[in-house]
Amino acid sequence: MAVPKKRTTRSSQGQRRSHLALKAAQLVLTKAGVAVPRRLKRAAELGLYKPAKKA
């Protein structure tokens, strides 16, 4: 089994994995003034999707 000759630093790991970071969901406002993810805008306007309320 292949074994690396030296340990990878946290900095190098982070630079390599930087493309794995999650991006914030793009929110848009519906006609009712509710912010929903872009992919659910039409469903929200048609009344098929109701966003969860934060307590």
Backbone as a chain_set.jsonl record, in Angstrom:
{"seq": "MAVPKKRTTRSSQGQRRSHLALKAAQLVLTKAGVAVPRRLKRAAELGLYKPAKKA", "coords": {"N": [[0.834, -1.183, 0.0], [0.494, 2.239, -0.784], [2.243, 4.816, 0.865], [2.4, 8.1, 2.05], [5.408, 10.11, 2.033], [5.809, 12.289, 3.709], [4.026, 14.153, 6.194], [0.968, 15.831, 5.433], [0.339, 19.248, 5.719], [-2.055, 21.176, 7.646], [-2.692, 23.505, 6.348], [-2.073, 22.954, 3.657], [-3.879, 20.895, 3.209], [-6.266, 22.291, 3.461], [-6.08, 24.072, 1.313], [-6.195, 22.33, -0.819], [-8.707, 21.237, -0.491], [-10.418, 23.339, -0.76], [-12.258, 23.76, -2.784], [-14.39, 22.244, -2.077], [-16.038, 23.551, -0.393], [-19.195, 24.594, 0.907], [-21.647, 26.583, -0.646], [-23.622, 29.465, 0.012], [-27.153, 29.243, -0.129], [-28.928, 30.56, -2.874], [-31.157, 33.024, -2.42], [-34.355, 34.223, -3.329], [-36.926, 36.675, -3.623], [-40.394, 36.075, -3.432], [-43.572, 36.908, -4.957], [-45.172, 37.307, -2.799], [-43.445, 38.246, -0.966], [-41.771, 36.538, 0.393], [-38.74, 34.961, 1.201], [-37.216, 32.512, -0.675], [-35.394, 29.572, -1.815], [-33.953, 29.792, -5.081], [-34.617, 27.687, -6.845], [-37.09, 26.89, -5.936], [-38.902, 28.895, -6.308], [-41.058, 29.186, -8.197], [-42.736, 27.088, -7.379], [-43.396, 27.985, -4.818], [-44.837, 30.286, -5.421], [-47.023, 29.171, -6.665], [-48.177, 27.927, -4.574], [-47.444, 25.412, -3.856], [-45.304, 24.923, -2.29], [-44.335, 25.556, 0.96], [-42.351, 27.519, 2.865], [-40.328, 26.555, 5.671], [-40.923, 27.729, 8.939], [-38.83, 29.594, 11.033], [-38.164, 29.117, 14.42]], "CA": [[0.0, 0.0, 0.0], [1.28, 3.461, -0.879], [2.242, 5.644, 2.065], [3.103, 9.348, 1.769], [6.69, 10.228, 2.734], [5.711, 13.254, 4.794], [2.681, 14.542, 6.578], [0.401, 17.007, 4.78], [-0.034, 20.251, 6.713], [-3.463, 21.593, 7.608], [-2.805, 24.545, 5.326], [-2.103, 22.302, 2.341], [-5.156, 20.176, 3.111], [-7.308, 23.291, 3.235], [-5.964, 24.599, -0.046], [-6.635, 21.279, -1.734], [-10.137, 20.972, -0.302], [-11.179, 24.587, -0.767], [-13.353, 23.686, -3.75], [-15.479, 21.459, -1.508], [-16.806, 24.4, 0.515], [-20.58, 24.799, 0.531], [-22.001, 27.973, -0.927], [-24.924, 29.839, 0.561], [-28.255, 29.1, -1.08], [-29.355, 31.824, -3.456], [-32.543, 33.271, -2.064], [-35.063, 35.244, -4.095], [-38.213, 37.033, -3.035], [-41.584, 35.772, -4.224], [-44.518, 38.029, -5.021], [-45.716, 37.476, -1.448], [-42.402, 38.818, -0.131], [-41.119, 35.481, 1.153], [-37.467, 34.557, 0.612], [-37.115, 31.068, -0.901], [-34.339, 29.238, -2.762], [-34.317, 30.085, -6.465], [-35.231, 26.54, -7.51], [-38.432, 26.666, -5.414], [-39.69, 30.126, -6.434], [-42.32, 28.952, -8.895], [-43.575, 26.244, -6.521], [-43.892, 28.82, -3.725], [-45.858, 31.187, -5.955], [-48.206, 28.372, -6.975], [-48.714, 27.413, -3.331], [-47.049, 24.006, -3.691], [-44.189, 24.874, -1.337], [-44.42, 26.514, 2.052], [-41.075, 27.487, 3.583], [-40.392, 26.284, 7.104], [-40.776, 28.923, 9.783], [-37.812, 29.456, 12.069], [-38.695, 29.45, 15.746]], "C": [[0.877, 1.244, 0.0], [1.121, 4.31, 0.38], [2.987, 6.931, 1.742], [4.37, 9.477, 2.603], [6.638, 11.247, 3.854], [4.265, 13.694, 4.999], [2.237, 15.798, 5.828], [-0.058, 17.992, 5.849], [-1.516, 20.596, 6.588], [-3.683, 22.648, 6.529], [-2.916, 23.924, 3.937], [-3.403, 21.532, 2.143], [-6.276, 21.15, 2.767], [-7.27, 23.852, 1.831], [-6.46, 23.581, -1.063], [-8.152, 21.098, -1.684], [-11.0, 22.226, -0.418], [-12.357, 24.541, -1.734], [-14.533, 22.886, -3.229], [-16.395, 22.3, -0.612], [-18.231, 24.589, -0.008], [-20.842, 26.277, 0.325], [-23.393, 28.247, -0.355], [-25.99, 29.698, -0.525], [-28.66, 30.468, -1.604], [-30.846, 31.994, -3.186], [-33.114, 34.383, -2.93], [-36.394, 35.505, -3.407], [-39.346, 36.664, -3.975], [-42.484, 37.008, -4.24], [-45.117, 38.324, -3.647], [-44.68, 38.053, -0.49], [-41.678, 37.817, 0.744], [-39.829, 35.082, 0.448], [-37.409, 33.03, 0.53], [-35.933, 30.802, -1.821], [-34.841, 29.405, -4.195], [-35.057, 28.92, -7.128], [-36.664, 26.285, -7.055], [-39.347, 27.874, -5.586], [-41.046, 29.873, -7.077], [-43.264, 28.114, -8.027], [-44.169, 27.06, -5.378], [-44.999, 29.746, -4.215], [-47.146, 30.442, -6.29], [-48.842, 27.772, -5.72], [-48.381, 25.953, -3.076], [-45.955, 23.846, -2.64], [-44.394, 25.952, -0.289], [-43.134, 26.443, 2.837], [-41.274, 27.267, 5.074], [-40.174, 27.578, 7.885], [-39.738, 28.657, 10.861], [-38.372, 29.922, 13.397], [-37.775, 30.347, 16.517]], "O": [[1.886, 1.297, 0.703], [0.016, 4.496, 0.888], [4.097, 6.876, 1.213], [4.416, 9.015, 3.742], [7.343, 11.1, 4.853], [3.423, 13.613, 4.105], [3.03, 16.715, 5.613], [-0.767, 17.612, 6.781], [-2.145, 20.341, 5.56], [-4.729, 22.679, 5.88], [-3.76, 24.327, 3.137], [-3.963, 21.515, 1.046], [-7.117, 20.881, 1.909], [-8.316, 24.084, 1.223], [-7.081, 23.948, -2.061], [-8.793, 20.84, -2.702], [-12.208, 22.16, -0.189], [-13.357, 25.225, -1.515], [-15.58, 22.849, -3.876], [-17.414, 21.806, -0.128], [-18.447, 24.726, -1.212], [-20.311, 27.119, 1.05], [-24.227, 27.346, -0.259], [-25.747, 30.0, -1.694], [-28.726, 31.431, -0.84], [-31.677, 31.218, -3.658], [-32.433, 35.365, -3.226], [-36.916, 34.647, -2.695], [-39.267, 36.911, -5.178], [-42.18, 38.021, -3.611], [-45.52, 39.453, -3.366], [-44.993, 38.323, 0.669], [-41.042, 38.193, 1.728], [-39.821, 34.885, -0.767], [-37.538, 32.343, 1.543], [-35.503, 31.704, -2.54], [-36.018, 29.183, -4.478], [-36.008, 29.132, -7.88], [-37.39, 25.54, -7.713], [-40.461, 27.877, -5.061], [-42.072, 30.304, -6.551], [-44.459, 28.402, -7.953], [-45.324, 26.851, -5.006], [-45.985, 29.967, -3.511], [-48.235, 31.011, -6.209], [-49.918, 27.178, -5.791], [-48.961, 25.324, -2.191], [-45.715, 22.739, -2.158], [-44.602, 27.121, -0.616], [-42.839, 25.404, 3.428], [-42.253, 27.726, 5.662], [-39.34, 28.408, 7.521], [-39.766, 27.619, 11.522], [-38.98, 30.988, 13.489], [-38.08, 30.716, 17.651]]}, "num_chains": 1, "name": "protein.A"}
